[in-house]
Amino acid sequence: MWWLVDDTDRRLAEEALATERRRTAVLAGASSTLLSSLNVERCMEATARMAAEHLADAAVIVGPVRGHRLPLTYCGTSGEIEHRVVQADPDEVPGLSDALRGFPPVPSRWIDPAAVPDWAVPADFTGPVGSAVVTPLPGHGVPAGALVLLRSSAQRAFTDSEEIFARLFAARAGAAISAARMYAEQAAITDTLMRELLPPRLRSVHGVEFAGAYRPSGQTERVGGDFYDVHPGADADQESLVVLGDVCGKGLEAAVLTGKIRNTVQALLPLAGDHQRLLGLLNGALISSHHTRFATLALASVARRGGSVHLRVTSAGHPPPLIVRADGRVETVQTRGTLVGAFPDISSTTADVELAPGETCLFFTDGITEARGGPLGDELFGVQRLVTALTRCAAMPAEALVEHVQMLASQWVGRGAHDDMAVVAVTAPHHAHLSAVNGHTRGRYTA
């Protein structure tokens, strides 16, 4: 009798130890699998699959309630994953409403298996429900959902130790799902803000070709301190405003100020006919803000006049644009001014430019001319090298000219570091058909 009792206790201890080892291995594997992805759907699928494999015959992940809609992820006895959104009341499942609010679970012996509704049972679940566990999925401050474990009537009921193990598993799963959901929300917010900060895609407006290109300084960045915009006139008789700017600095901090400048300029569009006044108001807005950065800008009011395109160009501390004539000559627009956001008072000069068909006014930031590269990697691309390249670009369409300049600068820097690069081309198209409308001459451009 002594030997029998001693051997039984030893075997019970060995079985308990083996069970704890298996559960520890399951929890370690769950943590590794769940934390390897920041995709909410994949985390929920992995949670349901592992729960059905190691904890019960079937598992259901219930996401946060959206009105009367419950997002569900099922994993049945076959191991197949199914996603479904049902119109249901979580109170139909005993303890589910409390679990979704993050309250501690009720013991499984208090849950009547017959009360579990059909929508909470996977389609391939075999046999009636014999036992159920409902436990919360704790998140980061907000519950990530709830975990429902099901066993058929042919299996034994959940024990107290198995319910505790289910809570430990749910804690790891809830943390992973919550982290994935927070990442998805932050990614959505970032993507929305990025779309607002990215330069627009330019097109032909009122018989004038516009084209632009932008390359941020960092390979992993999408926005930076360079920007451009084209604000079309109300009709062909109204001037369109071209804005090209360069904010001091790089990365997200420069992009924030970029967004503020673009929004301020858009608000000042009714005053766009007076470049000096627009720049003065913009300078006052930047001086009074908490930003300590400054910016350079180039403005151009563009309108088609008969067969040519007329521009009024103003520089505020920005490199003057270049004119590519139809015969290959390259001219520098005679405009200059002080940068904005640094001094209480600013001054600038405006130059008038006429573009014949096929001629282009090219605006660029110093990221192009100050790009370092070449044979030794330390030589500036420079204005003269840009002028030489443009002499071979006579009569080139705006889109092609912009791509060519960006390609030359990119090839020059190679894999080296560089500043943000932005280029905008304003071109008088070759094929313009004129028609008289209400006594006014309007240009129609056929691409």
N, C-alpha and C positions, 0 to 999 in steps of 0.2 A: 504493500500500500504506500509506503514511503517513497519507493522508487516511482510508482505510477504518478503520484501527486507532483513530485519534483520534475519529472519528465514533461508532464502536461504544462506546468507553469513555464518551463523553458521554451517549449514549442509555441505557446501563446506569445511570449516575449519576442521570439524570433519572427513570428508572423507579423506582429505589430511593427517591429523594426523594418521588415521588408516592405510593409505597406507604406510606412512613412518615407522610406527611400524612394519608392515608386512615385509617391505624391510630390516629393521634393524635385524629382527629375521632371515630372509633368509641369510643375510651376516654373522651373528653370527654362524648360523648352518653350512654355507659353510666353514668358517674358522676352526670350530671344526672338521668337516669331512675331509677336505683336509689335515690338519696338523697332523692327526692321522696316516698317512701312508707316508712312504718314498719310495714307489714303484711308478715309473713313470706311468706305465700302469693303475694302480688303481686310481691315481690322475686324469688322463685324463678321465677315465670312470666316476668318481664321478663328475667332472666338467661338462661333457656333459649331464649327467643325471639330475643334479640340474638345469642347464641352460634350458633344455627342459621342466622341470617341472614348473619353476618359472618365466622364462623370455620370452619364445617363444613356438611355436609348435614343433620345432625341433632345434637341435644344432649340430654343427660340430666343432671338435677341430682339427686344422691344426698344425702339429709339424714342427720343423725347416726343411727347404728344404735340401735334400741330393742329389745333382746333379739336375736331373729332376724328382726325386721321392718325392712325398708328402705323409708323414704318416698321415692318417686321422682316427679319432674316431667319429663315428656317434651315435646319439641318436634321434630316430624319435618319432612319436606320440604314438607308442606302448610301449615306454620305453626300448626297447631292444638295447643293445650296440653292435656295429659292428666295427671291426678294419680292415682297408684296406690301402694298399700302392698303389698309382696310379702314372702313368706316365703322368704328366700334367704340364701346365704352370700356375703359380699362377696369372699371369696377366689376365687370363680369368675371374677371379672374381674381379670386381671393388674394389680397395682399399686393396686387400689381400696382394699384394707384399709389399706395404708400411707398413701394419700392421705387417708382418713377420720381417720387419727391425726395428720395434719399433716406427714408426712414428705415430702421433695422428690419430685417425680414421676420415674418412669422414662422414658427416651426411648421414643418411639412405635415405633421400629424393633425394640425388645425385646418388643413386644406382638404376639402372634399374633392377627390379626383373626378367625380361625376359632374362637378360644377364647372370644370374647365371647358370653355366653349370650343366649337369646331375651328374657329379662326386662329386659335392659339395652339393648334395641333398640326404638325406637318402632314402633307397629303399622303406620304408613304409610311406613316406610322402604323405599325401592325398591332392590332388588338386595342381594347379599351385602355384608357389611362388608369394605371393602378396606384401611382404615387407622383406627386409633383412638388417641386421646390421653386419658390420665387424669391430672388435675391437682388438687391440693387447693384448697379454698376457705378461705383463712386467715381466722380470726376474731379476736375480742378475747380472746386468751389461750387460747381453745378453738376447734378447727377448726369451721367452719360447715358442712362437708360436702365434697363432691367434684364435679367437673365432668368428664363423659365426652363427648368429641367424636367423632363418627363420620363417615366418608366412605365412599361406595360404591366398589366395585371399579372402576367406570368413571372415577373421579376419581384424580388423582395423590395420592401419599402426602404426609403433613405434612412440611414442611421444618423445619430447626432454627429459622429465624427465626419461622415460624408457631407453633411450640411455645413460644418465648419470649413471643410476643405473647399466646398463650393464658394463660400464667402471669400476665402483667400484667392481662389482663381478669379472670382469676379472683381476683386480689388485691382489685380494686375490688368485684367481686360479693360476695366473702366478707365484706368489711368491712360492706357494706350489709345482707346477710342476718343477720350476727351482731348488728348494731345493732338490726335489727327484732326479732330473737328476744329480745334483752335487754329491749327496750321492752315486748314482749308479756308477758314474765315479770314485770317490774315492775308492769305494769298489772294483771295477775292478782292479784299480792300486794296491791296497793293496793285493788282491788275487794273482796277478801276481808276486809281490815281495815276498810274502809268499812262493809261490811254489819254488822260487829260493833259499830261505833260509832254507826250511825244509830239514831235513836229507833224503837221498835217501833210497829207499827200496833195501836191499841187497839180493844177490843171490849167487849161486855157480858159481865160475869162475875157469876155467882151473883145474878142479879136486879138488878144495878146497871149503869148505863150509864157507860162510860168513853170519852173521846175526847181526842185530842191533836193538836197541829200544831206544826211546827218550821220556822223559816226562818233559814238561816245568814246571817251578816253580809255575806259576799262573794258576788258573782254566780257566781264560778267555784268556790266551795267547797261541799262537801256536809255537812261536819261542823264543829263549833265548840265553844264552851264551855257552851252550854245543853243540857240533857238531861232526859229524863223516863223513868220506868219504872212499870209496874204489875205487881206480883208477886201473882198470885191466891192466895187461901187454898186449903187442901187440899179443903175442902167448903164448903157454904153457911153452916155454923156458924162457920167460921174467918174471921178478918179478912184482907182483901186490903191490901197495902201499896202506897201511891202515893208516888213519889219524884219531886220536881221540883227541879232544881239549876241553878246558874249558877256556872261557874268563871271566875275572874279572867282576862281576856284573850280573844283570838280565835284562830281558825285552828287549824292542826294541833297546835301545842304545847298549847293549851287542850284540844283533843280527846283528847290522850294522857292527861291527868289526868282528864278526864271518864270515859274507859274504866276507869281505875283505881278511881275512886269507885264506879262502877256495879258493878264486880266485887266490891269490898269490901262494899258493901251487900248484894249477893246472898249473899255468904258469911256475913253476919251475920243472915240472915233468921230463924234460930231465936230470935233475941233481939228480933225486930221489935215484940213487944208492949211493950217498954220503950224508948220513943223516946230518953230521956235516956242510957241506957246505950249504945244503938246509936250515937248521935252522939258519945259520948265515945270509944268504940273507933275509930270512923272518924277522929275528930280525932287520936288518937294515931298511927294509921297514916300520916296525911298529915304530921304533925309529924316523924316519924322518917324520912320519905323524902327524896330529894334535891330534890324539887320545892319551889319558893319561892312557888308560887301558893296562893291560898286559894279557898274556895267558900262559897256560901250554899245552903241546902237548905230545902225544905218537905216534911214527912212527913205522911201521913194514913193511919191504919188504918181501913178501911171495911168495914162489914158491914150486911147487911139485917136489920132487926128488925121483923117484921110487915109493915105497909104502908109503913114509913118506912125511911130509910137513916141509920145512925149513923156519925159520923166522929170520930176523935180526931186533932186537927191540931196539929202542932208546927212552929214556925219556927226556923231556925238562921241568923239574919241575913238572912232572905229576906223580901220583901214579903208581908204577910199576905194570904191568899186572901179572895175576896169571895163572899157568899152571895146568890144571886138567888132571892127568894121568889116564890111563886105569884102574889101580888098585885102584883108589880113592884117591891117594896122591895128595896134592896140593902144588905146589912150587911157589916161588916168583922169577920173572925174575930179575936178577941182573943188573939193568940199572938205571942210574940217570943222572941228568943234571940240568942246570939253566933254569928258565923260559924265555920266549921271550917277547920283547917289554918293558923291564925294564932297562937293562944294556947294555952298548955299546958292550961288549964282552960276549959271552956265551961259555959254555963247556958242553960236554955230553959224555956218554959212551954207546957203543953198545954191546948188548948181542946176542949170537947165540942160537937159540932154535930149537930142533927137536921134531916134533909131530908124534907119531906113530898112526896108524889107531884108531879112536875113541877118541883121545886126543884133548884137546881144550886149546887155549890161550885166556884168557878173559881180555879185556880192559874195564875200567870203570872210571867214573869221581868221584870226591869226593862227589857229590850229593848222591851217594849210601852209602858210608861209613860214611858220616857225617849227615845222615838223623837222626833227633831226634824223638824219640817216646818211645815205651815200656810202661810199666804199669803206670809210672808217666809222661810220655810225654817229658822227658828231657834227656834221655839216647841216646848216639850215637849208630848207628847200628854197626859201627866199622869193621875193617878189619878181626878180629878174628871171628866174627859172620859170616862174608861172607865166610871165609875159611871153617868153620865148615859146612856151608850149601853146599858148593861145593864138599865136600868129599862124599856127597850122590848123586852127579850128574855125576858119572863116566859113560863114553860111551853115554852120552846124546847128541842128535843132537844139532847143534848150535842154531837153532830157539827155541827149547824147553828150552835150558839152559838160553838164554837171557830172555825169558818170565818168567822163574822161578825166576831169580834174580830180575827183575823188580817187580814181584808180592810180593816177600819177603820184599823189601824196601817199597813198597806202603802200605803193611799191617803194617809195623813197624811204619810209620809216621801217619797212619790213616787219620784223617781229619786235622791234624796239618800242619803248614807251612813247606816247604822244598825247597831246592835248585833244580836247573835243574839236571836231571838224564839222563845219557847216558851210554849205554852198547854195546860193540861189541865183538862178539865171532868169532874166527878163528879156524875151526875144520878140522882135517884130517878125511875124511869119512871112514866108515867101508868098503863099497863095492866099490873098485876101480879096474878096469880092465886095465891092462897094454898092450900096443901094440907098436911095433917098427915101427916108421915112419921115413924114410930117415936116418936110423941109430941112431935115437934119441929115448929115452924112454919117452913116454907121458902118462899122467894119464887121464882116462875117468871116470867120476863119474856118476853113475846111481842113481837118487834120489829115 
